[in-house]
Amino acid sequence: MVATAVVVAMVAEVRRVARPLARRAVQAGLLLAALAGAPLVALAQGQAAPATGKPGTEPLRIGLIGPFTGPSADFGMPMHNGVRMAVDEINAVGGYLGRQLELVVRDDTARPDVGRRMSEELAAAGVVTTIGFCNTGVAQQSLEVFQTARIPLIIPCATGTPLTARYPAPESYIFRTSARDAIQAPFIVQDLAQRGWERVAVFADTTGYGEAGLKDLEAALATISVKPVYVARFATGVKDLSVELKAARDAGANVIVGYTVGPENAVIAKGRRALKWDVPFVGPWTLSFPFFIDGAQEAAEGALMVQTFIAEPSNERRASFLANYARKFNAPRITVPVAAAQGYDSAYLLLHALFGVRGGAVDGPAIKRALENIPRNYYGVVATYEKPFSLTDKDAVTANMLYLGQVKNGVVTFAYPKDAKRNLFVQRKQ
C-alpha cells in the first residue's frame, strides 16, 4: 500500500510540474509500466542503459558516473540505484515532454585517472547533464571536463568542500546535493563541545578527501579555540595504526575524529579496541559505510557520524522510498542509505529544472540556468527543496538538514531522540 501511494503521489507531482508546459508529458495509462532498468552487469561495464522514446522523439542523454566496481562500490552502487530508480519512475510516466531519459553510465572505479577518462567519454557521448562522483579526489580531477564542456554536473555523494568552490559560483557548472565538509565539520565540532570532548585526535587519510576534511575540521575547531592534540596522516590501504593510536592516547586525547573513506575507519576502531582505549569515535558520513560498520563489527558500536538521511520510515516519503528500493533491487538493507537518497533526489531535481527550460535547445547552458532557477518546490526524500541552487550558491544542503547518527546493534540510527522527532518534519534550505 505504501509503494502504491508513493507512485500515485509521484505521478501527481510530475503532472503538477509538467502541466504548464505540456500536458501530454504525463499519461496516467503509463502508470503500470514496468520500472525495469538495464542489467547491472552492463551498467558496471560502462554501457548505456537502453531507453525507448516515443516514435519521432530522441531520448535525453544523462550521464551517470561513480565507483560501481572496486573498493568504493559499497556507496557507489546505492547512488547508482537511487538515480536509476528515479529515472525509471520518470520514464514510466512520460519522461520529459515525451522524451525518455537515457542514462549513459560510466564506472570510475574510485580512481582519479579513470574518472577523468570516463568524464571525457561522457562529454563526447553528448550528455546534457551528468550526475555523479562519490570520491572527492576522483571528482577533483574531472571538474574541468564538465566546466569546459559547459555540461552541468550534479554531485550527490562527494563532500569535499573545494568541489563547488573551484570556479566562481556565477560561472560554475558544478552543483551538489550532498553535505559539503564545510558544514559537516562545524556540526561535528559543535557536538564535541557540547559533550566536553575537546582534546581531539584527528586521523585523516592523504587523499583529496582527507586533506580537505582536515582543513575544514581544523578551521571549525579554531572557532572554539581548540587545536587537535594529535594529528595522524596515513595512506589508504593501511592495515595497522596502533603506533598512531598509542601516540594519540599518550597526548591525552579524549575523542577520535576520523576523516577517511574506506576500511581505514575500521582499522582505527579495531586498533582503539585492541588498546582497550575507550574513547568516542566520531566522523563525517563515511562512518555509516559498510567498510566501517561491517569491518569493525563490535568496535563500531557507539560511533557517531553526520547524516542527511537515516533509513527509518519517519514519514510517507521516506517509507515509500525505502519500500520501493527494497522491492526494485531485492535489497532489504541499503548499504549506504545517504548515497541512495541523495542520488534519487538529484535525478528529480534535474527533472524539475528541465521543466524550467524555456524554448530553444535543451543544452548545458540552458540546464545550468534552469537549475539555478528551479521554479517549483520538490518534496524529496532528504529534504523539501525550495530554490536549492542559485547563481551564487551551488550547494543544496545546509546545516539544518544534518542529523547525528550513531551505530547501534550494527545499524545507523539517530543519536538523539530530539533529532528523531525533528526528522518527522522534512527540512528546507536555510
C-alpha positions in Angstrom: 0.0 0.0 0.0 2.8 2.4 0.8 4.5 1.7 -2.5 1.3 2.3 -4.4 0.7 5.6 -2.5 4.1 6.9 -3.5 3.6 6.1 -7.2 0.3 7.9 -7.2 1.8 10.8 -5.3 4.7 10.9 -7.7 2.5 10.9 -10.8 0.5 13.8 -9.3 3.7 15.7 -8.6 5.1 15.2 -12.1 1.7 16.2 -13.6 1.7 19.4 -11.5 5.2 20.4 -12.6 4.7 19.5 -16.3 1.2 20.8 -16.9 2.1 24.5 -17.5 4.4 23.3 -20.4 3.0 20.1 -21.8 0.0 18.2 -20.5 0.9 15.4 -22.8 4.1 14.8 -20.8 2.3 12.7 -18.2 -0.1 9.9 -19.2 -1.9 8.0 -16.5 -2.0 4.9 -18.6 1.7 4.6 -18.3 1.5 4.2 -14.5 1.5 0.4 -14.8 4.6 0.2 -17.0 7.4 -1.9 -15.6 10.1 0.1 -13.9 12.8 -2.1 -15.4 16.3 -0.9 -15.9 19.4 -2.3 -17.8 21.1 -5.3 -16.3 23.5 -4.3 -13.6 26.5 -6.0 -15.2 26.0 -3.9 -18.3 25.9 -0.7 -16.3 29.0 -1.6 -14.3 30.8 -2.2 -17.6 30.1 1.4 -18.6 27.4 0.7 -21.2 24.5 3.0 -21.8 21.2 1.9 -20.3 18.6 1.3 -23.1 15.8 3.8 -23.4 12.7 3.7 -25.6 11.3 7.1 -26.5 8.1 7.7 -28.4 8.2 7.5 -32.2 9.8 10.5 -33.6 11.5 11.6 -30.4 15.0 11.2 -29.2 16.0 10.3 -25.6 17.6 12.9 -23.5 21.0 11.6 -22.6 22.1 12.0 -18.9 25.5 10.9 -17.7 25.9 8.8 -14.5 29.4 8.3 -13.1 30.7 6.8 -9.9 32.5 3.8 -8.4 30.3 1.0 -9.4 33.0 -1.6 -9.1 36.1 -1.7 -6.9 36.7 -0.5 -3.3 34.1 2.2 -3.2 31.2 0.3 -4.8 29.5 -0.1 -1.4 28.5 3.6 -1.7 28.7 4.0 -5.4 26.1 1.4 -6.2 23.4 2.8 -3.8 24.0 6.2 -5.5 23.6 4.5 -8.9 20.4 2.7 -7.8 18.9 5.8 -6.4 19.4 7.7 -9.7 18.2 4.6 -11.7 15.0 4.3 -9.6 14.1 7.9 -10.1 14.8 7.8 -13.8 12.7 4.6 -14.3 9.8 6.3 -12.4 10.1 9.4 -14.5 10.2 7.4 -17.8 7.2 5.3 -16.7 5.0 8.4 -16.6 6.2 10.0 -19.9 9.7 11.2 -19.3 10.5 14.9 -20.1 7.8 16.2 -22.5 7.5 12.7 -24.0 11.3 12.2 -24.3 12.7 9.3 -22.3 15.7 10.0 -20.1 18.6 7.7 -21.1 21.3 7.1 -18.6 24.8 6.8 -20.1 26.8 5.1 -17.3 30.5 5.1 -16.7 32.4 3.4 -13.8 35.2 5.5 -12.4 36.4 2.6 -10.1 37.3 5.2 -7.5 40.4 6.1 -9.4 41.1 9.8 -10.5 42.7 8.8 -13.8 39.8 6.6 -14.7 37.3 9.2 -13.6 38.9 11.8 -15.9 38.9 9.4 -18.9 35.3 8.4 -18.2 34.2 12.0 -17.9 35.8 12.8 -21.2 33.8 9.9 -22.7 30.6 11.2 -21.3 31.2 14.7 -22.8 32.0 13.1 -26.1 28.8 11.0 -25.9 26.6 14.1 -26.0 25.1 14.0 -22.5 23.4 17.3 -21.5 23.9 16.8 -17.8 25.8 14.3 -15.6 25.0 13.1 -12.1 27.9 11.6 -10.2 31.1 11.2 -8.2 31.4 9.7 -4.7 35.1 10.3 -4.1 36.3 13.8 -3.7 39.8 13.1 -5.2 38.2 11.5 -8.3 35.8 14.4 -8.8 38.6 16.9 -8.4 40.4 15.5 -11.5 37.3 15.7 -13.6 35.6 19.0 -12.8 37.5 20.7 -15.6 36.0 18.4 -18.2 32.4 19.4 -17.3 33.2 23.1 -16.8 35.0 23.4 -20.1 32.3 21.5 -22.0 29.6 23.5 -20.2 27.8 20.3 -19.0 26.2 20.7 -15.6 27.5 18.2 -13.1 25.3 17.3 -10.1 27.3 15.7 -7.3 25.2 13.5 -5.0 27.9 12.0 -2.8 31.3 13.5 -2.8 31.6 16.1 0.1 35.0 17.8 -0.3 34.4 21.5 0.2 36.7 22.5 -2.8 34.4 20.8 -5.4 31.9 23.6 -5.5 34.4 26.3 -4.7 36.8 25.7 -7.6 35.0 28.0 -10.0 33.3 31.4 -9.3 29.7 30.5 -8.5 28.1 32.5 -11.3 30.2 30.8 -13.9 30.2 27.3 -12.3 28.6 24.3 -13.8 29.2 22.2 -10.7 26.2 21.6 -8.4 25.9 19.4 -5.3 23.2 17.7 -3.3 25.5 16.2 -0.6 26.6 17.9 2.6 29.9 19.6 2.0 32.5 19.1 4.7 32.5 22.9 5.4 29.1 22.3 7.2 29.8 18.7 8.4 33.0 19.7 10.3 31.4 22.5 12.3 28.4 20.2 13.0 30.8 17.7 14.5 32.7 20.3 16.4 29.6 21.7 17.9 28.6 18.3 19.3 32.1 17.7 20.6 32.0 21.0 22.5 28.6 20.2 24.0 29.8 16.9 25.3 33.1 18.3 26.6 35.2 16.3 24.1 37.8 19.0 23.3 41.0 17.0 23.4 40.7 15.9 19.8 42.9 13.4 18.0 42.4 13.6 14.2 43.0 10.7 11.9 42.9 11.8 8.2 44.0 9.9 5.1 46.1 11.6 2.5 43.5 11.5 -0.3 41.9 14.7 -1.5 39.0 13.9 0.7 41.2 13.6 3.8 43.2 16.7 3.1 40.1 18.9 2.5 38.3 17.4 5.5 41.3 18.0 7.8 41.4 21.7 6.8 37.7 22.1 7.4 37.9 20.3 10.8 40.9 22.4 12.0 39.1 25.6 10.9 35.9 24.6 12.8 38.0 23.7 15.9 39.6 27.1 15.7 36.3 28.8 16.2 36.1 27.3 19.7 39.8 28.0 20.3 40.8 24.3 20.2 43.7 22.7 18.4 44.0 18.9 17.9 46.2 17.4 20.5 47.4 14.9 17.8 47.0 14.6 14.0 47.7 11.3 12.2 48.0 11.2 8.4 48.1 7.9 6.5 47.7 6.5 3.0 44.5 4.5 2.2 45.1 0.8 2.4 46.9 0.9 5.7 46.4 -2.2 7.9 47.8 -1.1 11.3 47.5 2.3 13.0 48.5 1.1 16.5 51.5 3.3 16.7 49.5 6.4 15.9 46.7 5.4 18.2 49.2 5.0 21.1 50.6 8.4 20.3 47.1 9.9 20.4 46.4 8.3 23.7 49.6 9.5 25.2 48.8 13.0 24.0 45.7 12.9 26.2 43.0 12.8 23.5 39.5 12.1 24.8 37.9 11.7 21.3 39.0 10.5 17.9 37.7 12.2 14.7 38.3 10.2 11.6 38.4 11.6 8.0 38.9 8.7 5.6 36.8 7.0 3.0 37.4 3.3 3.3 38.4 0.4 5.6 40.8 2.6 7.4 38.0 3.7 9.7 37.6 0.1 10.8 41.4 -0.1 11.3 41.1 2.9 13.7 38.2 1.4 15.6 39.7 -2.1 16.0 43.0 -0.6 17.0 41.4 1.5 19.6 39.6 -1.6 20.9 42.8 -3.6 21.0 44.4 -0.9 23.1 41.4 -1.0 25.5 41.2 2.7 24.9 37.6 3.6 25.5 37.2 7.0 23.8 34.4 8.0 21.4 34.9 7.7 17.7 33.3 10.5 15.6 33.3 11.4 12.0 31.5 12.6 8.8 29.1 10.5 6.8 31.8 7.9 5.9 31.3 6.2 9.4 28.0 5.0 8.1 29.7 2.8 5.4 29.8 -1.0 5.5 33.6 -0.7 5.3 33.4 0.6 8.8 30.3 -1.0 10.4 30.8 -4.5 9.0 34.6 -4.3 9.0 34.9 -3.1 12.6 31.9 -5.1 13.9 31.7 -4.7 17.8 34.3 -2.0 17.6 31.9 0.1 15.6 29.3 0.3 18.2 28.5 3.7 19.5 30.4 5.6 16.7 28.8 8.9 15.8 28.6 10.4 12.3 26.9 13.2 10.3 23.9 12.1 8.2 21.4 13.8 5.9 19.2 10.7 5.7 18.7 7.8 8.1 16.9 4.7 6.8 13.9 4.9 9.1 10.3 5.3 7.8 9.8 8.6 9.6 7.2 9.9 7.0 5.4 8.6 4.0 8.0 9.9 1.5 10.8 8.0 3.2 8.8 4.9 4.0 7.8 4.7 0.3 11.3 5.3 -0.9 12.7 2.5 1.3 9.9 0.1 0.3 10.3 0.8 -3.4 14.1 0.4 -3.2 13.9 -2.9 -1.4 11.5 -4.3 -3.9 13.2 -3.0 -7.0 16.7 -4.1 -6.1 15.8 -7.0 -3.8 17.7 -5.3 -1.1 16.2 -5.3 2.4 19.1 -3.2 3.5 20.7 -0.2 1.6 24.4 -0.4 2.2 24.7 3.4 2.3 21.2 5.0 2.5 22.5 8.6 2.3 24.0 7.9 -1.1 20.8 6.3 -2.4 18.5 9.0 -1.2 20.7 11.9 -2.4 21.1 10.2 -5.8 17.3 9.8 -6.1 16.7 13.4 -5.2 19.3 14.6 -7.6 17.5 13.0 -10.5 14.2 14.6 -9.6 15.8 18.0 -9.1 17.1 17.7 -12.6 13.6 16.9 -13.9 12.2 19.9 -12.1 14.9 22.0 -13.7 14.2 20.6 -17.1 10.6 21.8 -16.9 12.0 25.3 -16.3 13.9 25.3 -19.7 12.1 27.9 -21.8 12.3 27.4 -25.5 15.3 26.6 -27.6 17.6 23.6 -27.3 17.9 21.6 -24.1 21.6 22.0 -23.7 24.1 22.6 -20.9 23.9 26.3 -20.5 20.1 26.2 -20.6 20.0 23.5 -17.9 22.5 25.4 -15.8 20.2 28.4 -15.8 17.2 26.2 -15.1 19.0 24.5 -12.1 19.7 28.0 -10.7 16.1 28.9 -11.0 14.0 25.8 -10.3 10.5 27.3 -10.3 8.7 24.8 -8.0 9.5 23.0 -4.8 10.5 19.4 -4.9 9.3 17.4 -2.0 12.2 15.0 -1.8 13.4 12.1 0.4 16.2 14.0 2.1 14.6 17.4 2.2 12.0 19.7 0.7 14.0 21.6 -1.9 12.9 25.2 -2.2 15.3 27.0 -4.6 18.1 24.6 -3.8 20.5 26.4 -6.2 21.1 29.9 -7.4 23.5 31.9 -9.5 25.7 32.4 -6.4 25.1 29.1 -4.5 25.6 25.6 -6.0 25.2 23.6 -2.7 21.7 22.4 -2.0 22.3 21.2 1.6 22.5 23.5 4.6 23.4 22.7 8.2 19.8 22.5 9.4 19.4 19.4 7.2 22.1 17.4 9.2 21.5 14.8 11.9 23.8 13.0 14.2 23.7 9.3 13.6 25.0 6.5 15.8 25.9 2.9 15.2 23.6 0.7 17.4 23.4 -3.0 17.0 25.2 -2.8 13.7 22.9 -0.2 12.0 22.8 3.6 11.9 20.0 5.3 13.9 19.5 8.7 15.5 21.9 9.6 18.3 19.5 12.0 19.9 15.7 11.5 20.4 15.3 15.2 19.5 16.7 14.5 16.1 14.4 11.6 15.5 11.5 14.0 16.3 12.9 16.8 14.1 13.2 14.3 11.3 9.4 13.9 11.2 9.4 17.4 9.6 11.4 17.5 6.3 13.8 20.3 6.4 14.2 23.1 3.9 17.3 25.0 2.9 18.2 28.0 5.1 
